[in-house]
């Protein structure tokens, strides 16, 4: 089991920035990928950004956030952050941290991000 704790959500005006953090604990050995997903009002959960925990650190972003969001990880601390800049009202959602480990995928409880216009 991997336990995930997210922090950093909140209310921000359009154009503003927020930084989300996720800390993993428990069976962190074998984590391959860490990332962020979001679920907006009346929308399905979608991938926002993911990062490979292996040495390459390759990343993948949703088209809607490219150039505005940056995902980073600290392998020593088992954390993954999401820096969100130039936020827009349609970024409003519950943001979930997720990890893929060799035993399966684990999810955090989610943190609310609300962007006002």
C-alpha positions as a Markdown table, in Angstrom:
| # | Residue | x | y | z |
|---|---|---|---|---|
| 1 | Unk | 0.0 | 0.0 | 0.0 |
| 2 | Unk | 1.1 | 3.5 | -0.8 |
| 3 | Unk | -0.4 | 6.4 | 1.2 |
| 4 | Unk | -0.6 | 9.8 | -0.5 |
| 5 | Unk | -1.2 | 13.2 | 1.1 |
| 6 | Unk | -1.9 | 16.2 | -1.0 |
| 7 | Unk | -1.6 | 19.8 | 0.0 |
| 8 | Unk | -1.6 | 23.3 | -1.6 |
| 9 | Unk | -5.1 | 23.6 | -3.0 |
| 10 | Unk | -7.2 | 26.7 | -2.5 |
| 11 | Unk | -9.0 | 29.7 | -4.1 |
| 12 | Unk | -7.2 | 31.9 | -6.5 |
| 13 | Unk | -8.1 | 34.5 | -9.1 |
| 14 | Unk | -7.7 | 33.9 | -12.8 |
| 15 | Unk | -4.1 | 34.5 | -13.8 |
| 16 | Unk | -2.8 | 33.5 | -10.4 |
| 17 | Unk | -0.6 | 30.6 | -9.4 |
| 18 | Unk | -0.8 | 27.7 | -7.0 |
| 19 | Unk | 1.6 | 24.9 | -6.1 |
| 20 | Unk | 0.3 | 21.4 | -5.2 |
| 21 | Unk | 2.4 | 18.9 | -3.3 |
| 22 | Unk | 2.0 | 15.2 | -2.8 |
| 23 | Unk | 3.9 | 13.1 | -0.4 |
| 24 | Unk | 4.0 | 9.3 | -0.7 |
| 25 | Unk | 4.6 | 6.9 | 2.2 |
| 26 | Unk | 4.3 | 3.2 | 2.8 |
| 27 | Unk | 5.4 | 0.9 | 0.1 |
| 28 | Unk | 7.2 | 3.5 | -2.0 |
| 29 | Unk | 9.7 | 1.0 | -3.3 |
| 30 | Unk | 8.8 | 0.2 | -7.0 |
| 31 | Unk | 6.9 | 3.4 | -7.7 |
| 32 | Unk | 7.3 | 4.0 | -11.5 |
| 33 | Unk | 5.2 | 7.0 | -12.2 |
| 34 | Unk | 3.7 | 9.8 | -10.2 |
| 35 | Unk | 1.2 | 12.3 | -11.4 |
| 36 | Unk | -1.7 | 14.6 | -11.0 |
| 37 | Unk | -5.3 | 14.1 | -12.3 |
| 38 | Unk | -8.3 | 16.3 | -11.9 |
| 39 | Unk | -12.0 | 16.0 | -11.9 |
| 40 | Unk | -14.0 | 19.2 | -12.7 |
| 41 | Unk | -17.7 | 19.9 | -12.1 |
| 42 | Unk | -19.7 | 17.4 | -14.2 |
| 43 | Unk | -16.5 | 16.2 | -15.9 |
| 44 | Unk | -14.7 | 12.9 | -15.9 |
| 45 | Unk | -11.3 | 12.5 | -14.2 |
| 46 | Unk | -8.5 | 13.5 | -16.6 |
| 47 | Unk | -4.8 | 13.3 | -16.6 |
| 48 | Unk | -3.1 | 16.7 | -15.9 |
| 49 | Unk | 0.6 | 15.8 | -15.7 |
| 50 | Unk | 2.7 | 12.7 | -15.0 |
| 51 | Unk | 6.4 | 12.1 | -14.4 |
| 52 | Unk | 8.5 | 9.0 | -14.7 |
| 53 | Unk | 10.3 | 8.3 | -11.4 |
| 54 | Unk | 13.1 | 6.6 | -13.2 |
| 55 | Unk | 16.2 | 8.5 | -13.9 |
| 56 | Unk | 14.9 | 9.9 | -17.2 |
| 57 | Unk | 12.2 | 11.9 | -15.4 |
| 58 | Unk | 10.2 | 12.1 | -18.6 |
| 59 | Unk | 7.0 | 14.0 | -18.4 |
| 60 | Unk | 3.6 | 14.2 | -20.1 |
| 61 | Unk | 1.1 | 17.0 | -19.9 |
| 62 | Unk | -2.5 | 17.4 | -21.0 |
| 63 | Unk | -2.7 | 19.8 | -23.9 |
| 64 | Unk | -4.8 | 22.2 | -21.9 |
| 65 | Unk | -2.0 | 22.8 | -19.3 |
| 66 | Unk | 1.1 | 22.7 | -21.5 |
| 67 | Unk | 3.2 | 25.8 | -21.0 |
| 68 | Unk | 1.3 | 26.7 | -17.8 |
| 69 | Unk | 1.8 | 23.8 | -15.4 |
| 70 | Unk | 5.1 | 22.1 | -14.4 |
| 71 | Unk | 5.4 | 18.8 | -12.7 |
| 72 | Unk | 8.5 | 17.9 | -10.7 |
| 73 | Unk | 9.6 | 15.2 | -8.3 |
| 74 | Unk | 12.0 | 14.6 | -5.5 |
| 75 | Unk | 12.8 | 11.0 | -5.4 |
| 76 | Unk | 14.7 | 11.2 | -2.1 |
| 77 | Unk | 11.6 | 12.6 | -0.4 |
| 78 | Unk | 9.0 | 10.6 | -2.5 |
| 79 | Unk | 7.2 | 13.8 | -3.4 |
| 80 | Unk | 5.7 | 15.2 | -6.5 |
| 81 | Unk | 4.7 | 18.8 | -7.0 |
| 82 | Unk | 2.6 | 20.6 | -9.6 |
| 83 | Unk | 3.3 | 24.3 | -10.2 |
| 84 | Unk | 0.3 | 25.9 | -11.8 |
| 85 | Unk | 0.6 | 29.3 | -13.4 |
| 86 | Unk | -1.8 | 31.4 | -15.4 |
| 87 | Unk | -4.7 | 29.6 | -13.9 |
| 88 | Unk | -8.1 | 29.8 | -15.6 |
| 89 | Unk | -11.6 | 29.3 | -14.3 |
| 90 | Unk | -11.8 | 26.0 | -16.3 |
| 91 | Unk | -8.9 | 24.7 | -14.2 |
| 92 | Unk | -11.3 | 24.5 | -11.3 |
| 93 | Unk | -11.4 | 20.9 | -10.1 |
| 94 | Unk | -10.5 | 18.5 | -7.4 |
| 95 | Unk | -6.9 | 17.5 | -8.1 |
| 96 | Unk | -5.7 | 14.0 | -7.2 |
| 97 | Unk | -2.2 | 12.7 | -6.8 |
| 98 | Unk | -1.7 | 9.2 | -8.1 |
| 99 | Unk | 1.2 | 6.8 | -8.3 |
| 100 | Unk | 1.8 | 3.7 | -10.3 |
| 101 | Unk | 3.6 | 1.1 | -8.3 |
| 102 | Unk | 4.3 | -2.5 | -9.2 |
| 103 | Unk | 1.4 | -3.7 | -7.1 |
| 104 | Unk | -1.1 | -1.2 | -8.6 |
| 105 | Unk | -2.3 | 2.4 | -8.8 |
| 106 | Unk | -2.9 | 4.4 | -5.7 |
| 107 | Unk | -4.8 | 7.7 | -5.3 |
| 108 | Unk | -4.8 | 10.5 | -2.8 |
| 109 | Unk | -7.9 | 12.0 | -1.3 |
| 110 | Unk | -7.8 | 15.1 | -3.5 |
| 111 | Unk | -7.4 | 18.8 | -3.0 |
| 112 | Unk | -9.8 | 21.4 | -4.3 |
| 113 | Unk | -8.6 | 24.1 | -6.6 |
| 114 | Unk | -11.0 | 26.9 | -7.4 |
| 115 | Unk | -10.2 | 29.7 | -9.9 |
| 116 | Unk | -12.4 | 32.7 | -9.9 |
| 117 | Unk | -12.9 | 34.9 | -12.9 |
